[in-house]
C-alpha cells in the first residue's frame, strides 16, 4: 500500500512538471505567433515611410518684373523764315539720329498740326510718349514757345524747349519743365525770355556773347549751326531719353 502511494506521488509530481512545461511552451508559441501577427501592423521604418510617400511638388515662381515701357520720344525741330534759313536744325537732326534719338524737322508754320498729333499720342499712352522736346530757330523758336503753351494748356507735359535766337520774349508756360534759350543779346534780333516769379531754375537764358566756350563770332543767321551749342543741346536730349551722349 505504501509503495503504491509513493508511485502515485511520483507520477503526480511528474505529470504536474510536464504540464507546466507544456503550458510554458504553449505560452511562448502564442506570444511568438501573436508577435508575428502583430508585426505587419507596426509602423514602418522612417526610411521606408519616406520612400512610400511621393515627394512634394516644387512649383517655381517666376520673379515679378516691372512691365517694360517702350518709349516713343517726341522730338521736333522747327526751321525759321521761308524754311531755308535754319539748316542748322537739319544738322542737329542728324546728330540726334546718330545718338539713337528719332526726330523730325519741320517748317515753323506746321506747329499746330504737330501739337495735335503729340496730344493724341500722349492721351493714348502717357507713359510711353516721353520725353517731349521742342527745338526751334528764329521764327521756329517763336513757334515752339507757342506750341509748348498750347500743349501745357491741353494737359501735355513738355520736358524741354530749346530756342535759338527767338524774336519774342515768350510765352513761358508753367507746364514746361525746362526752357533753354540760346541767344545773342547784341545782334538786333534775339530776345531773352521772360522769367516768371519762382521759375528761375527752369528758365535759362544763355547769352552766347558772354560765353567763354563760344570762340567764333555768331549772328542771328548762323547761331543755329554752332557746334558747341549743338553738343550742349544733343547731350540734354539724350539724357532726357535715358541714354548717354556718345562723342
C-alpha positions in Angstrom: 0.0 0.0 0.0 2.7 2.3 1.0 4.6 1.5 -2.2 1.5 2.4 -4.3 1.1 5.7 -2.6 4.7 6.5 -3.3 4.4 5.6 -7.0 1.2 7.7 -7.2 3.0 10.7 -5.7 5.9 10.4 -8.2 3.5 10.2 -11.1 1.6 13.2 -9.8 4.7 15.3 -9.5 6.0 14.2 -12.9 2.6 15.0 -14.5 2.5 18.4 -13.0 6.0 19.1 -14.2 5.2 18.0 -17.7 2.0 20.1 -17.7 3.9 23.1 -16.6 6.5 22.6 -19.3 3.8 22.2 -21.9 2.0 25.2 -20.7 5.1 27.3 -20.8 5.9 26.1 -24.3 2.4 26.8 -25.4 2.6 30.3 -23.9 5.8 31.0 -25.7 4.4 29.9 -29.0 1.3 32.0 -28.5 3.5 35.1 -27.9 5.6 34.3 -30.9 2.6 33.8 -33.0 0.9 36.9 -31.7 4.1 38.9 -32.3 4.2 37.6 -35.8 0.7 38.6 -36.3 1.2 42.0 -34.9 4.4 42.7 -36.7 3.0 43.7 -40.0 0.7 46.2 -38.3 3.6 48.1 -36.7 4.8 51.5 -38.2 7.4 51.1 -40.9 10.8 52.4 -40.5 11.4 56.1 -41.2 13.2 55.4 -44.5 10.5 53.1 -45.7 7.8 55.7 -44.9 9.7 58.4 -46.7 10.1 56.2 -49.7 6.5 55.3 -49.7 5.3 59.0 -49.7 5.5 60.9 -53.0 7.9 63.8 -53.0 6.1 67.2 -52.7 6.0 69.1 -56.0 8.1 72.2 -56.1 6.5 74.9 -58.1 9.0 77.5 -59.3 7.5 81.0 -59.1 8.8 83.4 -61.6 10.1 86.7 -60.2 7.8 89.6 -60.8 9.2 92.1 -63.2 8.0 95.6 -63.9 6.5 95.9 -67.4 8.9 97.3 -69.9 7.6 100.6 -71.3 8.7 101.2 -74.9 9.4 104.9 -75.2 8.3 106.9 -78.2 10.3 110.2 -77.8 8.6 113.2 -79.3 11.5 115.4 -80.6 10.7 118.1 -83.1 12.9 120.7 -84.7 11.5 123.8 -86.4 13.2 125.9 -89.1 12.7 129.7 -89.4 11.7 132.1 -92.1 11.0 130.6 -95.6 12.1 127.2 -94.3 15.6 127.8 -95.6 17.5 130.0 -93.1 17.7 127.4 -90.3 19.5 124.5 -91.9 21.4 124.1 -88.6 18.2 122.3 -87.4 18.8 119.6 -90.1 22.4 119.1 -88.9 21.2 118.7 -85.4 18.6 116.2 -86.5 21.4 114.0 -88.0 23.4 114.3 -84.8 20.4 113.2 -82.7 19.8 110.2 -85.0 23.4 109.2 -84.6 22.8 109.1 -80.9 19.7 106.9 -81.4 17.1 109.7 -80.9 14.3 109.7 -83.6 13.2 113.2 -84.5 11.6 115.3 -87.2 12.5 118.7 -88.8 9.6 120.9 -89.9 8.6 124.3 -91.1 7.6 126.6 -88.2 4.1 127.0 -89.7 3.4 123.3 -89.0 3.4 123.6 -85.2 -0.4 123.5 -84.7 -0.7 120.1 -86.5 2.3 118.7 -84.7 0.8 119.8 -81.3 -2.4 118.0 -82.1 -0.5 114.8 -83.0 1.5 114.9 -79.8 -1.6 115.5 -77.7 -3.4 112.5 -79.3 -0.3 110.2 -78.7 0.1 111.4 -75.1 -3.6 110.9 -74.2 -3.5 107.4 -75.7 -0.3 106.3 -73.9 1.1 108.9 -71.4 4.0 106.7 -70.1 5.4 105.9 -73.5 5.1 109.4 -75.1 8.1 110.9 -73.4 10.2 112.9 -73.4 8.6 115.7 -75.3 11.3 118.1 -76.7 10.8 121.1 -79.0 13.7 123.0 -80.6 13.5 125.9 -83.0 15.5 128.8 -84.5 14.3 132.3 -85.1 10.6 132.1 -86.2 10.9 128.4 -85.4 11.9 129.4 -81.9 8.8 131.6 -81.6 6.7 128.7 -82.8 7.9 126.2 -80.2 7.1 128.8 -77.5 3.5 128.9 -78.7 3.4 125.2 -79.2 4.6 124.5 -75.7 2.0 126.8 -74.2 -0.7 125.0 -76.2 0.4 121.5 -75.1 0.6 122.6 -71.5 -3.0 124.0 -71.6 -4.1 120.7 -73.1 -2.5 118.8 -70.1 0.5 117.5 -72.0 3.8 118.0 -70.1 6.7 119.3 -72.1 10.1 118.2 -70.9 12.4 120.7 -72.8 12.0 123.7 -75.0 15.2 125.0 -76.8 15.1 128.3 -78.6 17.9 129.6 -80.8 17.6 133.4 -81.1 13.8 133.8 -80.6 12.5 137.2 -81.7 10.0 137.3 -78.8 10.2 137.1 -75.0 7.6 134.3 -74.6 5.2 132.9 -73.7 6.7 130.9 -70.9 4.2 128.3 -69.8 4.0 126.7 -66.3 3.6 123.2 -67.8 7.1 123.2 -69.3 9.8 121.6 -67.2 12.7 123.4 -68.7 13.5 126.2 -71.1 16.9 126.7 -72.6 17.2 130.0 -74.6 20.4 130.2 -76.6 20.5 133.8 -77.9 22.8 136.7 -78.7 21.9 139.9 -76.9 23.5 142.3 -79.3 22.5 141.1 -82.8 19.4 143.2 -83.0 17.1 140.2 -83.4 17.1 137.9 -80.4 15.4 138.3 -77.1 15.9 136.9 -73.6 12.9 135.0 -72.4 10.8 136.5 -69.6 11.3 134.6 -66.3 8.1 134.4 -64.3 8.4 134.7 -60.5 9.6 131.4 -59.0 10.7 130.0 -62.4 14.3 131.0 -62.3 15.7 127.4 -62.2 13.6 126.1 -65.1 14.1 129.1 -67.5 17.7 129.5 -68.6 18.8 132.5 -70.8 22.2 131.7 -72.1 23.7 134.8 -73.9 26.4 133.3 -76.3 28.1 136.8 -76.4 29.1 136.3 -72.8 30.1 132.6 -73.1 33.8 131.8 -73.0 33.3 128.4 -74.7 32.0 130.1 -77.9 35.1 131.3 -79.6 33.9 132.3 -83.1 31.5 135.2 -83.6 27.9 134.2 -84.4 25.0 136.0 -85.9 21.3 135.5 -86.0 21.6 133.6 -89.2 24.2 131.1 -88.1 23.8 130.7 -84.3 21.7 127.5 -85.1 24.8 125.9 -86.7 27.2 126.4 -83.9 28.9 123.1 -82.9 29.3 123.9 -79.2 25.6 124.7 -78.9 24.7 121.6 -80.8 26.7 119.4 -78.4 25.0 121.0 -75.4 21.5 120.5 -76.8 22.1 117.0 -78.1 23.5 115.9 -74.7 20.5 117.3 -72.9 18.0 115.5 -75.2 19.9 112.2 -74.9 19.9 112.4 -71.2 16.2 113.0 -71.1 15.7 110.0 -73.3 17.6 107.9 -70.7 20.8 107.5 -72.7 24.4 108.7 -72.5 25.7 111.0 -75.2 28.5 109.5 -77.3 31.3 111.7 -78.5 
